[in-house]
């Protein structure tokens, strides 16, 4: 698995947990934990995105004691995030749509 892509994915996960977790202080701690264990190489043995998601989920749940906190790999979602659809721009003047 490409290290830069793994690093980017973990950064997004940590940022999301930090900003969106229901208890803000706990979210910051969980996000920091994720970055720390990644930096220690805990996820280096993952051979696929699914294995990485499982390893991260296990680590997050053990640290947070939150069984609802998990990571799921969804190739369709990843593709959509990597290649967002172009926005349709429409310009209007006072008489007609251009």
C-alpha positions in Angstrom: 0.0 0.0 0.0 1.4 3.4 -0.9 2.7 5.1 2.3 1.7 8.6 1.2 -1.9 7.4 0.6 -2.0 5.7 4.0 -0.6 8.8 5.6 -3.2 11.0 3.9 -6.0 8.7 4.9 -5.0 8.6 8.5 -4.6 12.3 8.6 -8.1 12.8 7.3 -9.4 10.2 9.8 -7.7 12.0 12.7 -8.9 15.4 11.6 -12.5 14.1 11.3 -12.4 12.5 14.7 -10.9 15.6 16.2 -13.5 17.9 14.8 -16.6 15.7 14.7 -16.5 13.3 17.6 -19.4 14.0 20.0 -17.2 14.8 23.0 -14.6 17.2 21.7 -11.9 16.6 24.3 -12.2 12.8 23.9 -12.2 13.3 20.1 -8.9 15.2 20.4 -7.4 12.4 22.5 -8.6 9.7 20.1 -7.2 11.6 17.1 -3.9 12.0 18.8 -3.8 8.3 19.6 -4.4 7.4 16.0 -1.5 9.6 14.8 0.7 8.3 17.6 0.2 4.6 16.9 0.5 5.2 13.2 3.8 6.9 13.8 4.9 3.9 15.8 4.3 1.7 12.8 1.4 -0.2 14.3 -0.5 -0.4 11.0 2.6 -1.2 8.8 1.6 -4.9 8.4 -1.7 -4.2 6.7 -1.6 -5.7 3.2 -4.9 -4.1 2.0 -7.1 -1.2 2.7 -9.6 -3.5 4.3 -6.9 -4.9 6.7 -5.9 -1.3 7.5 -9.5 -0.4 8.3 -9.8 -3.4 10.6 -6.5 -2.6 12.4 -7.4 1.0 12.9 -10.9 0.2 14.1 -9.6 -2.3 16.6 -7.1 0.3 17.9 -9.6 3.1 18.1 -12.2 0.9 19.9 -9.6 -0.4 22.4 -8.4 3.1 23.1 -11.8 4.9 23.3 -14.0 2.1 24.6 -16.4 3.2 21.9 -17.7 0.2 20.0 -19.5 2.5 17.6 -16.2 4.0 16.4 -14.9 2.2 13.4 -13.3 2.6 10.0 -14.8 1.0 6.8 -13.0 0.9 3.5 -15.4 1.7 0.6 -13.7 1.9 -2.8 -16.7 3.8 -4.3 -16.5 6.5 -1.6 -12.7 6.8 -2.0 -13.1 7.2 -5.8 -15.7 9.9 -5.3 -13.4 11.8 -2.9 -10.4 11.5 -5.2 -12.3 12.6 -8.3 -15.2 14.8 -7.2 -17.7 15.6 -10.0 -17.2 18.9 -11.8 -19.7 21.5 -10.6 -22.0 22.7 -13.2 -21.6 26.4 -13.5 -24.4 28.5 -15.0 -24.2 32.1 -15.6 -27.2 34.3 -15.9 -27.6 37.7 -17.4 -30.8 39.7 -16.9 -32.5 38.2 -20.0 -31.1 34.7 -20.6 -29.1 31.8 -19.3 -25.7 31.6 -20.9 
